């Protein structure tokens, strides 16, 4: 039986993330009509790390960018429309302002050539996988990319794809 990774930030390399299986999900809301799985394990959240290679900003709306970890480029989107989105209209205004401020701070960190650790929700856009960003950390340690690769491989072997126990 595959492990349940649904609400865990699964550390993945780009080639693994970009090859997730997409399945229409008839039981979910209209914003989550696609579910994603890796080798039969459903997942919804990921953590990736790599160099920012593309950046396209629409102020007050969104920031699109790509993270390249050497195995592929992952498209990411950071929403910046919190103050005008009907999605947030039922929340307390001070909470929405705080969320908007944090997103704006994250957007200012994303610059081409920086190494960023990104966490977020796996979403689909026009048939492709992307990450809807919830958290950004700029990494300054030159060893962090190698450590992330090793973590991804170790977690895949020990946690995400464990071999059945022999008796």
VMD Tcl script that draws the C-alpha trace (Angstrom):
set ca {
  {0.00 0.00 0.00}
  {1.47 3.40 -0.96}
  {2.16 5.88 1.86}
  {-0.29 8.73 2.44}
  {1.59 11.89 1.49}
  {-1.45 14.06 0.85}
  {-0.84 16.94 3.31}
  {2.92 16.58 3.66}
  {5.44 18.86 1.95}
  {7.09 16.13 -0.12}
  {10.67 16.95 -1.14}
  {10.97 16.25 -4.86}
  {13.38 16.89 -7.68}
  {11.95 18.62 -10.75}
  {11.95 15.52 -12.97}
  {9.86 13.69 -10.36}
  {7.48 16.60 -9.80}
  {6.95 17.19 -13.51}
  {6.11 13.51 -14.05}
  {3.34 13.31 -11.44}
  {0.19 11.53 -12.52}
  {-2.79 13.88 -12.91}
  {-6.28 12.54 -12.31}
  {-9.58 14.40 -12.53}
  {-11.08 14.57 -9.04}
  {-14.90 14.61 -9.25}
  {-15.30 14.86 -5.44}
  {-13.39 18.11 -4.95}
  {-14.25 21.79 -5.25}
  {-13.97 23.58 -8.58}
  {-10.54 25.02 -7.65}
  {-9.09 21.55 -7.08}
  {-10.48 19.53 -9.98}
  {-7.20 17.65 -10.50}
  {-5.46 15.41 -8.00}
  {-1.81 14.39 -8.26}
  {-0.02 11.20 -7.35}
  {3.49 9.78 -7.43}
  {3.67 6.04 -8.03}
  {0.16 5.62 -6.66}
  {0.66 7.86 -3.60}
  {-1.60 10.91 -3.64}
  {0.16 14.15 -2.78}
  {-0.85 17.78 -2.66}
  {2.14 19.72 -1.31}
  {5.81 19.83 -2.30}
  {9.12 21.39 -1.44}
  {11.57 22.13 -4.26}
  {14.91 23.88 -4.33}
  {16.88 25.36 -7.20}
  {17.95 28.45 -9.10}
  {15.40 31.01 -10.25}
  {15.72 31.08 -14.06}
  {12.59 32.98 -15.11}
  {10.53 35.76 -13.54}
  {7.39 37.48 -14.84}
  {5.53 39.85 -12.54}
  {2.05 41.31 -12.89}
  {1.94 43.74 -9.92}
  {-1.09 43.27 -7.73}
  {-1.98 40.02 -9.51}
  {0.76 37.36 -9.53}
  {4.42 36.51 -9.93}
  {5.29 33.62 -12.23}
  {8.78 32.16 -11.93}
  {10.69 28.96 -12.62}
  {12.98 26.95 -10.37}
  {15.72 24.86 -12.06}
  {17.33 22.14 -9.93}
  {19.38 20.57 -12.72}
  {16.78 17.89 -13.49}
  {14.20 20.27 -14.95}
  {12.43 23.60 -14.54}
  {9.38 23.82 -12.29}
  {6.86 26.57 -13.04}
  {5.71 28.38 -9.90}
  {3.05 31.00 -9.24}
  {2.84 33.32 -6.26}
  {-0.52 35.07 -6.01}
  {-0.43 38.78 -5.16}
  {-4.14 39.60 -5.57}
  {-5.24 38.99 -1.99}
  {-6.78 42.44 -1.54}
  {-9.01 42.14 -4.64}
  {-9.70 38.39 -4.81}
  {-13.23 37.23 -3.91}
  {-11.58 34.11 -2.44}
  {-10.42 36.21 0.55}
  {-13.56 38.34 0.90}
  {-14.92 36.28 3.83}
  {-11.74 36.58 5.88}
  {-10.97 39.30 8.38}
  {-9.42 42.33 6.59}
  {-6.41 42.42 8.94}
  {-5.67 38.75 8.13}
  {-5.89 39.42 4.40}
  {-3.55 42.41 4.74}
  {-1.03 40.24 6.59}
  {-1.22 37.48 3.95}
  {-0.84 40.08 1.17}
  {2.18 41.64 2.93}
  {3.91 38.26 3.34}
  {3.28 37.38 -0.32}
  {4.69 40.75 -1.39}
  {7.80 40.12 0.73}
  {8.24 36.69 -0.89}
  {7.90 38.26 -4.36}
  {10.67 40.76 -3.58}
  {13.03 37.87 -2.73}
  {12.59 36.08 -6.07}
  {15.33 37.30 -8.40}
  {16.88 35.55 -11.38}
  {20.01 33.68 -10.30}
  {19.09 33.27 -6.64}
  {18.79 29.83 -5.08}
  {15.34 29.46 -3.53}
  {13.58 26.82 -1.45}
  {9.89 26.88 -2.37}
  {7.00 25.16 -0.65}
  {3.51 25.07 -2.00}
  {0.55 23.22 -3.37}
  {0.79 21.15 -6.54}
  {-1.68 22.52 -9.06}
  {-2.40 22.12 -12.72}
  {-2.51 24.88 -15.30}
  {-3.31 24.21 -18.94}
  {-2.44 20.54 -18.56}
  {0.93 21.12 -16.88}
  {2.06 20.77 -13.27}
  {2.94 23.93 -11.37}
  {3.52 24.92 -7.75}
  {1.23 27.49 -6.14}
  {3.68 29.04 -3.70}
  {2.99 29.36 0.01}
  {6.55 29.87 1.31}
  {9.91 31.06 -0.09}
  {13.34 30.95 1.54}
  {16.45 32.26 -0.21}
  {19.39 29.94 0.41}
  {22.93 31.28 0.73}
  {24.82 28.07 1.57}
  {26.47 26.64 -1.59}
  {26.00 23.10 -0.26}
  {22.23 23.32 0.12}
  {21.47 22.10 -3.42}
  {23.54 18.95 -2.98}
  {21.94 18.31 0.42}
  {18.47 18.76 -1.10}
  {19.29 16.21 -3.84}
  {20.50 13.73 -1.23}
  {17.39 14.33 0.92}
  {15.12 13.76 -2.09}
  {16.84 10.48 -2.99}
  {16.91 9.25 0.63}
  {13.26 10.11 1.22}
  {12.20 8.49 -2.05}
  {14.00 5.27 -1.12}
  {13.07 5.12 2.58}
  {9.70 6.87 2.81}
  {7.99 7.53 -0.51}
  {8.85 4.22 -2.26}
  {9.63 1.73 0.52}
  {10.27 -1.81 -0.59}
  {7.99 -4.44 0.93}
  {9.49 -6.20 3.93}
  {10.71 -9.72 3.28}
  {9.89 -12.46 5.73}
}
mol new
graphics top color blue
foreach p $ca { graphics top sphere $p radius 0.5 }
foreach p [lrange $ca 0 end-1] q [lrange $ca 1 end] { graphics top cylinder $p $q radius 0.2 }
display resetview
